[in-house]
């Protein structure tokens, strides 16, 4: 199993930027992919971005061109660089991970991102 800890959330004005980090510990070499979901008040959880073990990335259409997911290597945090933030990006952002041979999805505790003037 793995433990995930997010950081980097906060309050930012529209048009601003934030970088979220997700640090994994435990069985990190069993991770197949990691990524981010978000959940705004009163809305369902929405997938945002993913990076695979082979460093293949993908982001949701709603954030394409503004958000980038990356990492330096398998041992380092996964980052979500968020640029040109909009009020509708306001949500709790959750890091997740999938592992080889496991149906369980591992989640972080979430970090609040608020975009407001």
Secondary structure, 3 states (H helix, E strand, C coil): CEEEEEECCEEECCCCCEEEEEEEEECHHHEEEEEEEEECCCCCCEEEEEEECCCCEEECHHHCCCEEEEECCCCCCEEEEECCCCHHHCEEEEEEEEECCCCCEEECCCEEEEECC
